[in-house]
């Protein structure tokens, strides 16, 4: 899966900023990533919004740096699954995961037209596949305007992308196969997904 598809499928990110006292603040927000490069955003723009009641936005200085973490599936890996455990016992648990880190400069906006554009783009991306997709224009203007006044736009101008993936790629083929067998039988969806990802990456 490409980084673009990964972010689009998850469609949410932990947005992390730092206030004037150096205190990190984070909020999970829905997002859409438009990968059209600009002068301030060579790696595209991440559009988000948060509740006006959330105090994080008040601490953001326009143009300051921020980070958005997009989490994929993750799973605990037991050393009991390693074939190499029987050789010398030198094995320990670990954690497999996938994620994408998008960082850049951030701006905050209260402009209702801009907010409507962000919310409409986000809604269309989720509603598009439905038989009867809902659109922001379906709601009365007065109601929608009232809703928009309750949120603020958070725009991340992306200039750095880090894709992170830990899928036991440092283990032997036998160890990987043992982990896959365990995770794909798990009752936890995230563990099943990690198992499937690992299986996809095995050599043919």
C-alpha positions as CSV (number, residue, x, y, z in Angstrom):
1,X,0.0,0.0,0.0
2,X,1.3,3.5,-0.9
3,X,1.7,6.2,1.8
4,X,-1.1,8.2,0.1
5,X,-3.5,5.2,0.3
6,X,-2.5,4.5,3.9
7,X,-3.3,8.1,5.0
8,X,-6.5,8.1,3.0
9,X,-7.7,4.8,4.4
10,X,-7.1,5.8,8.1
11,X,-8.4,9.3,7.5
12,X,-7.5,10.5,11.0
13,X,-4.4,11.7,12.8
14,X,-3.1,12.6,16.2
15,X,-2.2,16.2,15.7
16,X,0.6,17.3,18.0
17,X,1.7,20.9,18.7
18,X,3.6,22.6,21.5
19,X,2.4,25.6,23.5
20,X,4.4,28.6,24.6
21,X,5.6,26.8,27.8
22,X,6.9,23.9,25.8
23,X,4.0,21.6,26.8
24,X,3.0,19.1,24.0
25,X,-0.7,19.0,23.2
26,X,-2.4,16.4,21.0
27,X,-5.9,15.8,19.5
28,X,-7.2,13.0,17.3
29,X,-8.8,14.6,14.3
30,X,-10.3,13.4,11.0
31,X,-8.1,14.6,8.1
32,X,-7.7,14.7,4.3
33,X,-4.4,15.0,2.6
34,X,-4.2,16.9,-0.7
35,X,-0.8,16.2,-2.3
36,X,-0.6,19.2,-4.5
37,X,2.8,20.8,-3.7
38,X,2.9,24.5,-2.9
39,X,5.8,26.9,-1.9
40,X,5.0,26.4,1.8
41,X,3.9,22.8,1.5
42,X,6.1,20.8,-0.9
43,X,4.6,17.5,0.3
44,X,1.0,18.7,0.1
45,X,-1.5,19.9,2.7
46,X,-3.3,18.1,5.5
47,X,-6.7,19.6,6.3
48,X,-8.2,19.1,9.8
49,X,-10.7,20.7,12.1
50,X,-11.2,20.7,15.9
51,X,-13.9,21.8,18.3
52,X,-13.7,25.5,19.2
53,X,-14.0,24.3,22.9
54,X,-10.7,22.5,22.5
55,X,-8.0,24.8,23.9
56,X,-5.2,23.4,21.9
57,X,-5.9,25.7,18.9
58,X,-5.5,28.8,21.2
59,X,-1.9,27.9,21.9
60,X,-0.9,27.5,18.2
61,X,1.2,30.3,16.6
62,X,0.6,30.4,12.9
63,X,3.8,29.2,11.1
64,X,5.0,27.1,14.0
65,X,5.9,23.5,13.5
66,X,3.6,20.6,14.2
67,X,3.2,16.9,13.7
68,X,0.4,14.6,12.5
69,X,0.7,10.9,13.4
70,X,-1.4,8.6,11.3
71,X,-1.7,5.2,13.0
72,X,-2.2,1.9,11.2
73,X,-2.7,-1.5,12.8
74,X,-0.4,-2.7,15.6
75,X,0.2,-5.9,17.5
76,X,2.0,-7.5,20.4
77,X,4.5,-10.1,19.3
78,X,5.2,-13.0,21.7
79,X,8.6,-14.6,21.6
80,X,6.8,-17.9,21.9
81,X,6.1,-17.7,18.2
82,X,9.8,-17.7,17.3
83,X,11.3,-20.9,16.0
84,X,14.7,-19.5,17.2
85,X,13.4,-19.7,20.8
86,X,14.3,-23.3,20.9
87,X,17.9,-22.7,19.8
88,X,19.2,-20.5,22.7
89,X,16.2,-18.8,24.3
90,X,17.6,-15.4,23.5
91,X,14.3,-13.8,22.4
92,X,12.1,-11.1,23.9
93,X,8.6,-9.7,23.1
94,X,8.2,-6.8,20.7
95,X,5.6,-4.6,19.1
96,X,4.8,-4.5,15.4
97,X,3.1,-1.5,13.8
98,X,2.7,0.8,10.8
99,X,2.4,4.5,10.9
100,X,3.0,7.7,8.9
101,X,4.3,10.9,10.4
102,X,3.5,14.2,8.5
103,X,5.2,17.3,9.8
104,X,5.4,21.0,8.7
105,X,4.1,24.4,9.6
106,X,0.5,24.9,10.9
107,X,-2.1,27.6,10.5
108,X,-5.4,28.2,12.2
109,X,-8.5,29.7,10.6
110,X,-12.0,30.6,11.6
111,X,-13.2,31.5,8.1
112,X,-16.5,29.7,7.6
113,X,-16.2,29.4,3.9
114,X,-12.8,27.7,4.3
115,X,-14.2,25.5,7.1
116,X,-17.1,24.5,4.8
117,X,-14.6,23.5,2.1
118,X,-12.7,21.4,4.6
119,X,-15.7,19.7,6.0
120,X,-17.2,19.1,2.6
121,X,-14.0,17.5,1.3
122,X,-13.9,15.3,4.3
123,X,-17.5,14.3,4.1
124,X,-17.3,13.6,0.4
125,X,-14.4,11.3,0.9
126,X,-16.4,9.2,3.4
127,X,-19.8,9.4,1.8
128,X,-18.8,8.9,-1.8
129,X,-19.2,5.1,-1.8
130,X,-22.6,5.1,-0.2
131,X,-25.7,4.5,-2.3
132,X,-27.2,7.8,-1.1
133,X,-24.3,9.9,0.0
134,X,-25.0,12.8,2.4
135,X,-23.6,16.2,1.4
136,X,-23.1,19.3,3.5
137,X,-25.6,21.1,1.2
138,X,-28.3,18.7,2.4
139,X,-28.4,20.5,5.8
140,X,-30.1,24.0,6.1
141,X,-27.7,26.8,5.7
142,X,-28.5,28.4,9.0
143,X,-27.9,25.1,10.8
144,X,-24.6,24.4,8.9
145,X,-23.3,27.9,9.6
146,X,-24.0,27.4,13.3
147,X,-22.1,24.1,13.3
148,X,-19.2,25.7,11.5
149,X,-18.9,28.4,14.1
150,X,-18.3,25.6,16.7
151,X,-15.1,24.4,15.0
152,X,-11.8,25.9,13.8
153,X,-9.7,24.8,10.8
154,X,-6.2,23.4,11.4
155,X,-4.1,23.3,8.2
156,X,-0.7,21.5,8.2
157,X,1.6,22.5,5.4
158,X,3.6,19.3,5.0
159,X,7.3,19.5,4.3
160,X,8.4,16.1,5.7
161,X,7.0,12.6,5.5
162,X,8.2,9.6,7.5
163,X,6.7,6.2,6.9
164,X,7.3,3.8,9.7
165,X,6.8,0.0,9.5
166,X,7.9,-2.7,11.9
167,X,6.8,-6.1,10.8
168,X,9.4,-8.5,12.2
169,X,11.5,-7.9,9.1
170,X,14.7,-8.3,11.2
171,X,13.7,-11.9,12.1
172,X,14.4,-15.1,10.2
173,X,11.8,-16.5,7.8
174,X,10.9,-19.2,10.2
175,X,10.3,-16.7,13.0
176,X,8.2,-14.5,10.8
177,X,6.1,-17.5,9.7
178,X,5.5,-18.3,13.4
179,X,4.3,-14.8,14.2
180,X,2.1,-14.7,11.1
181,X,0.4,-18.0,12.1
182,X,-0.3,-16.6,15.6
183,X,-1.5,-13.2,14.6
184,X,-3.8,-14.2,11.7
185,X,-5.7,-16.5,14.2
186,X,-6.1,-13.7,16.7
187,X,-9.5,-12.4,17.8
188,X,-8.1,-8.8,17.6
189,X,-8.6,-7.1,14.2
190,X,-5.4,-5.1,14.5
191,X,-3.4,-8.2,15.1
192,X,-5.1,-10.0,12.2
193,X,-4.2,-7.0,10.0
194,X,-0.5,-7.1,11.1
195,X,-0.4,-10.8,10.3
196,X,-1.8,-10.2,6.9
197,X,0.6,-7.4,6.2
198,X,3.5,-9.6,7.2
199,X,2.3,-12.4,5.0
200,X,2.1,-10.1,2.0
201,X,5.7,-9.2,2.4
202,X,7.1,-12.8,2.6
203,X,9.3,-13.8,-0.3
204,X,7.5,-15.7,-3.1
